[in-house]
Amino acid sequence: MRIRSMIGLWLGRATKFALKISGRSGTSLPGLVAGKVAPHLLQDLMAQLTEGVIVTGTNGKTTTTALLYAFLSEEESWLTNRGGANLHQGLLATMMSTSTLSGKLRIRKAVLEVDEATLPKITAFYHPSVILVTNVLRDQLDRYGEVDETLHLLKEGTEYPGTSLITNGDDPLAMSLGISRSELTYYYGFTQVPEVTSARADVRDGAFCLLCGEELIYDYFIYGQVGAYHCPNGHFQRPVPDFGGKYDGATKQLLVEESVSKDNQVYAIASPVKGIFNQYNLLAAISAARILGKSPATIRKGIVNYEAPTGRFQVFVGTPLRTLALVKNPTGANSVLRAMEEDAGEKVLCFAINDDDADGRDVSWLWDINIEEFLPRSFCETWICTGTRGLDMALRLAYAGVDRSKINVLDKLSQLVEETSGYVLPVYILSTYTALHPLSELLRKGVTNG
Ligand SMILES: [Zn+2]
């Protein structure tokens, strides 16, 4: 390890210690200090990994990482950046948390969630054994620009030999990352899903052939531009998945059919997650665990350890039963609404919409959420909107035809927790990034007190 990295590590440690004795632990300052002093510290620490997995993509990174971590850590110690600290500083804090004072890693295997824009910066100095790309969807427009830009970053971060790429074959954009790779590329995809329609009006920025620009022809859509597609000019099509999934909503079983090895295993896994987009996350995590040599039996044992990360369909048990779900783009929000349809009873639906930098300043994406389609099947008794852009959301709901007398706008997040505690109906809270952690904290306290 470089001397400078060592000094950075010590300063980071000293900062952490100083914060701890002054009762202010849990900030990102130690990682920030260490990174400023020692720009190569993360590289020097990651160089010691004997096995590394990186999970990236637009939606589902945190859930997929948590699922994969549950499978991998069943038999041995793995390191992970729990809770989505997926930029340089968060990765550094994770690696530092397990290093000795002399800079040696105590745990040498890591499954890390990495932001799409950070990926090429990491792979410039570290090549993991496996990179998993969940999907490439339209995020807030002011975050990275167009999907093209994200795709470019992902290509840069995955186009080199020696690393296995596992990606979503049902997503034409994610799938395109594998086209120019000659080896070690694996696709997962669903061969059967409970509900499939060709008429969903989701945002489909990616539904065009990347080679000729022609609109792709779909046999069916599952969500967003994800489905069974082919280019009319024969440039590319949905690949036969190496890990094919069949999800049975009634029994909540995911059947996996492999065509990747000689023995072509078929096995069922009890799904701990809700919604088709989460079954994709589960199938992705299973595929990666299998490529890393884990048996279906180990996956079954490991799944019991899975804990939903903050705000990823995180359930707060009590009366009412409250579920907190992160929404950050229209496709993600539509997927969450569809997952809620699995709960056929009456419910209370809340939106906590902020527009800080981390949420995206531009809230025009609210208008791309398919409220109109969801409305007839929603069975929503009350709609509650809050956050800095709560009024915009209320307007969006009214415009979609929600009865105005059923829309309640609240100024503060804390009011949302108080207001919903009066219900017995299940409460769903869809929240943008910066409202998520405060809400999770308030709900946790509310549950403990009640
Ligand atoms: Zn084409």
Residues whose N, C-alpha, C, O or C-beta is under 5 A from the ligand:
A	BS01	ZN	C209 L211 C212 G213 E214 C231 N233 H235
